[in-house]
Amino acid sequence: MSNCARAEHLIKPADLRGILRYVPMFREHIFVIAVDGSVVEHEDFANVVTDIAVLRSLNIRVVLVHGIGKQLRDAMAGNRGAQGDFYGEGATDAPMLALARASAGAVAQTIIESLSHSGLKTALTNAVRVTETGVIHGVDQMFTGKVDKIDTGLLKHLLDQGVIPLFTPILCNREGRSLRVNSDALAAEIAIALGASKLIYLTSFPGLLINGAVVVNMPLAKLSAIIRERKTNLIEERLRSKAVCAVRALENGTTRAHILDGRVGGGLLTEIFDKVGLGTMIHANDYEQIRPARKKDVQAIHALTKQGVRRESLVLRSRAHIEQHIDEYFVYEIDESVIGCACLRRYADRHAVEVGSVYVQSFYSGRGVGRMLVEYAELKAAESGASKLFALTTQSGAFFRDVCGFANGTLEDVPAQRRAEARDNGRNARVLFKKLTPPRKKPSRERSA
């Protein structure tokens, strides 16, 4: 979905019931929000502050960190004497540090003014102490620093008082000298120290771009592998620092990191409260998962399958029928919300198992959810000893054949009981099947001491 299209899908008053279930989940949680200098300078930065005010009204604690890359780049255009990286990832000489201090002061003041206009309390604080980075690969980093110590007690006291701690990328060392730090890394270290639930990067990009495409949901393991295998060239250059810092935060206890376009009105709230969001979510826990259905899922499954019935792609099954056979169903869940389902039906002929009721919310179509549900069915059917998985469908033949690798079949490929039902119900469904490979047994391993 394009950024503009997503902007049309922002939170509306009718969505409040959906938002309300998140309120207890996030109450008193800490969100660390890192705002790029380009976002602060944008004409719609007031919308970001409005979203932050909403978070505060929901008793979500917020820490703000800002960058100055855009401002430094502009300042450097008229100052050829300064040398260093705009984004705090390389060495910083004295002229560059002077420009960075001036830029940080101006950006911080803009943020303070915007927060004050919205009635939000904030405080610039020296709760983070830095130290010199030193020499890296033979290059003296001069006035570039890294986080040395975080006074979590002070920060938590400010948060308890309803104050938003604000950090610039210019911080002091033990001797009180200013050093420049990378704002992405600073935000990650603060998130780790405070046990934040979310680390949010507001950028001028629509999300994490890998090979030029936005990745909506990124498992930590996958992003870690890209970085570990030195394939960061696949990531948009200006987002590499955020990706690396997000991985560090998640590997040290932060549950989720988000990368999104901070210039889109209402984007911050959309990313947090909408099931799909606006940008990229990097998740360390089981954000997306397939699991066996439980009785509490009956209503959600019934609602999903009714959509399929209206489209004549599924057979009508009553709520009572689903509840009676709930042990046959499994669901695809996002953030504790069921967005897809399927069922496995077994027969006296144990060699053949049927996968049915495969349905995914239309908003998630094309995202691979249906394929993963069928793959899960294949795994479970093979584990039960079946040698064949089959499906009877009127409208999803191409999906099973082209996406899931099923072959066209006939009623002779299904158990006798199911064959009789298919002939009697008048649906004239197509038969597709897939041969299963028995799962390999894992070698036993002694428990380590």
N, C-alpha and C positions, 0 to 999 in steps of 0.2 A: 504494500500500500504506500502511495506517495505521501510526502510530508503534508502536502496541502489536503489530500484526502483524509489523512488522519486528523488534521486540524478541524475538519467538519464533524469529527466523532468525539469531540471533547465532552467533558462532564456537563450534564444538563440537570435541571432540578428533578426530572423524572428518575435520574440515576441515583438519587440520594439513598434509596433503600439499599442499593448495592454498596454504596460507600459506607453506610452505617455499620455493616458487618466488619469493616476494617478498623473502625474506631477503637473497640476494645483491644484488637490485635496490636495496634501501634501506640496506644496511650502510654505516655512516659518514656517511650523509646527515643533514642538519639539518632538523628539523621545528620550526617556531615555533608554539607553541600559545597562543592567547589565550583566557582563561577569564573569562566574565562573573562579576560579583560574585554574581549570583543562583545560579549553578552552584556556586560555592564554598560558599555558605550552605546549599545543598540537603543533605538528610540522606544522600544517596548519593554525595557528593563523593569518598568513599574509593574508589569504583569507578573514578573517573577516574584517581586516583593509581595504582591497581593496573594499569590499562591503560598508564600511563606507565612503570611498572616493567617491564612486558613489552617495551615499545619499547626501553628501555635494555638489557634482556637480549639483544636482537637487535642491539646495537651501533648503534642509531639515536640520534643526538644530539638532545637536546631543550632548547629555550629556552622558558621560561614567562613570560607576561605576564598580569597579572590586572586586571580592572576593578573598579569600586566603585559602579556606578550604583544597584544595589539598596540598598546600605548608606547612600548619601547621601540617597536618597529617604526612607528611614526616619528618618534623622537630621534631615532638613529638616522633617519633620512636627512636630518639637518645637522648631524654631528658626526663627522667622519673620524674624530679622535678616539671615540669609545670603541672597544672591542669586546666581543662576547656573544653568547647565544641569547636570543630574545626570550626564550622560554625557560631559562634557568637550568638547562641540562648540560651546560659546558662551563668553561672558565669565565670569570667576571673580573675585569680590571677596574681600576679606580674610577675612570670616567664613566664606565658602564654602570658601576654601583651608584654614582651620583644621579645618573638618569633614572635608574631603577627606584631610588629613594623618592625622587620627585614624582615619578609616575605612580608609585604605590600610595603616596600621600593623597594625590588627586583622586585616584580610584576609590580609596577607602572613604574619603569625604563624600563622594557621590553616593556610595552605598549607605553611609550614615544618614545622609539627608533623605534618601528614599525610605529607609526604615522608620525614621522619625515621622515622616509624612503619614505613614500607615499606623502610627501609634505603637511601634515596636521598640522595645528597649534593647540597646546593644552596647558593647564595650570592646574597645581595642585593648588587648592584654598582652603582657609578656609571659604568659603561662607556658610558652614553648621556648626552650633554650636551644641554641644551635652551636655547632662547632665547625671548624674549617674542614672542608672536604680533603684538602691536602693535594698530593700529587697522584694523578690517575694516568696510567700508561705513559709515564714520563712527562706529563704536562701538569704544571702547577695551576691549580684551579683558582688560586688567588682569593678573591672575595666571595667565592661560592661556598655555601655551607650545607650542612645536613642536620637533621634533628638529633639532638643529644639527650634532652630530658623534657618531659611533659608534666606539668603540675596538674594532675587530674583532680586533686582536691579543690583547687581554685576554680577549675572549669565546672565541676559539678556544683559548686556553690553558686556560681553565676547562673547555671541552668535551673537550679532550685528556685532562684529568685525571678525566673521568667526572663532572664537576660540572654540575648543571642551573642555569644563570643564571636568576635570578628578578627580574622587573621590576614595580614598582608604577607607577601613573599619576602619581606625585609624583616629579619629577626635579629636578636642580639645574642652574642656568645657570653661566656662566663665573665669576661672582662667588660662587657657592655658595648662591644664593637658591633656594628651592623654587618650582616652578611646576607647575601641573596640566596634563597632556596627555591627549589622547584615546587610550585603550588600544588601540583598533582601529588607529589610525594608527601608534602606537608599534610594534605587532607587525609591521605591514607594512614599516616602515622597517628594522627589524632583519632581517626575512626578506630584503629586498633586499641589505642590506649583507653578510650572511653567505652569500648565494647559496643560501638554503634551498630544498629541494625542495618543501616543503609549508608553507602557511600555513593553520592550522586554527583556526576560531572555534567555541568551545563556548558555546552560548547556551541560552536557555529556549524556543527555537523549533525546530520539526522540520526546518527547512532554510530556504533562501531562498524567501520567499513573494512571488510576483508575481501580482497580481490575486487574492490570497487563496489561491492554490494553490502547493504545494511544487514547485519545479523540480528534478528529480533531477540532470540533467546540463545545465550552462549553458556554452555556448561563450563564450570571452572576447569575441569580436567582437560577439555579440548583447548581452551585458551592457554592453559599452562603448557600443554604440549607444543603449541606453536612457538611459545617463547623459549622453552627448553631446547627445542630443536633448531633454534636460531632462524626461524622463518618469519621474523617480525616484518620483513619486507613485504609480506602479504597484507599487512595492516597499513591503513592510511598513515602517512608519516606523522601528521600532527596529532594522531590518536595513539601512537605507540606508547608514549609515556603514561597515558591514562590506563591503557591495557595492562602494562607491567605493574603499575601501582595498584590497580584493582585486584590483580592476582595476589599481590603481597597481602593486601587487606583481607581478602577472603581466606587465604591460607592461614591467617592468624585470628580468625574468629568472626569477622564481619560476615553477615549472612548473604548480603547481596550488594552488588554495585550496578549502577545505571549510567549510561552515557546517552545523552539526548540533546536535541537542539533547544537551547534555552531562549531562543527568540520567538518561539511559537506560543501564542497566547494560551494560557491554561495548560501548557505542556507538562509542567512539573506535577500538577494534580492528576493529569491523565496518566502519566507514567506510573504513579503510585497507586491510584485507585481503579484504573481500568484494567481488565483482565489481560488485554493485549498490550496496552501501553503505547508510548509514542516512539521510543528509541530502542536501545538495547539493554537487556538485563543480563548480567553475568551472575550465575547462581551457584552457590556452593552446596546447597542442600537439594533435596528431591523436589525442586520446583515443579518439574514435569514428571509425572509418574503414572504407570499403569498398575492397577492393583485389583484384586478381587472385589466385587461389589458387596456392599453391606446393606442391611435393611434400611438404613437411613438414606440410601441412594435411590430407593424405589421411585420417589416422586421425580427426581432429576432424570432418571432413565425413561420413565413414562413420558415426561415432557419432550425429551429428545426423540423418542420413537414416534410420538404423535406427529412431529414435523415430517418424519419420513413417510408416515401413513398418508398425510395430506398430499405428498408428492407422488404417492403410489409406488414408492421404492421399498417400503417395508410392509409386512403383514401387521394388521391391527392386533395388539396384545393389551389386554386390560391391565390395570394397575394390580388387581388381585393375582392375575396370571404371573406378572413379573415378580411379585412378592413371593409367590409360591415357588418360583424357579430362580430365585435370586442367586443361588449358588452356581448357576450356569453363566452368570454375567460377570464381566470385568469392565472397568471404567478407566478413562484417561482423565486425569485430574490436573488442573492448573490452579495453584494457590488455594487448594481446598474447594475448588469449584469444578464440578463434572462437566466437561465439554465434549466428551465422546464416549461411546459405549459399544460393546459387542458381546456375543454370547457363544459358548461352546456347548453343543448338544451331542451327547453320546448315545449310542444305540447298542442293542444286543450284539451286533457285529462290531466288536471292539476295534477292528482294523480301520474303520472309517469314522471320522468325526466331522460334524458340521459346524461351520462358523456362520453365524447369522446376526441379524440386528445390528450390523455395522453402521453406525451413524455418528456424524460429527457436526457440531454447530456450524452453520453456514459461514459464520465469520472466520472460522478456522480452516475452511476448505483450502486445499492447495498447500498446506503447511506440513504434510506428511503424517498427520495424526492417524488417519485411516490406515495407512500402510503399516504404521507401528502397531496398531491394534491387531491387524491380521498377522503380523510377524509374531506377536505375543501369542496369538492363538496357535500358530504353527509350533512354537516352542512347547506350549503346554500339551498340545495333542501328541507331539513326538514323545514327550516325557511319559505320557500315559501308555505308550506302546503302540499307538496307532500308526499305520503306514500310509494313510491317505487323509487329507483334509479337503472337504468339498463345500461348495456354496451353491445355493439356488437363488437366482436373482433375476429380476425383470429389467432393471435399468443400470445395474453396475457391472455388467459383463466386462466392459473395457477396463474398469478399475482393477478387477481381479486378474484379468489376463495381462494387461500391459504394465500395470504398476506392481502387482504382487506376484507375477510369474505363474499364474494358474493356466491350465490348459482347458480347452473346450472338451466337454464330456457329454454323456447321455444319462438317462435315468438308470441305465444298467450299472452306472458307476456309484450309485448310492444304495444304502441298505434297503431291504425289502419294505420295512415299515415306512420309511421316508418316501419310498417310491410310490406307495399306495396313497399317501397323503398328497403328494404332488399331483397325482393324476386326478384326485377328487376335488382339489380346491379351485381348479379352473384358472389359475394364474398363468399357466403356460410358461413357467420360469425356465431360464437357461441353467444348465448344469456346468459348473466349472470345478476342476479339482487340481490338487497338487500332491505329488508323492513326497513323503516325509523321510528324512534321514534320521535314524535313531541317534539321540544325543550321545556324545562320547563320554565315557565314565572318567571322572577326574581321579588321578592317582591319590591314594590316601597319603596324608602327611601327618607326621607326629607333631603333637602340640609342643611348641617351643617353650622353654622354661621362662 
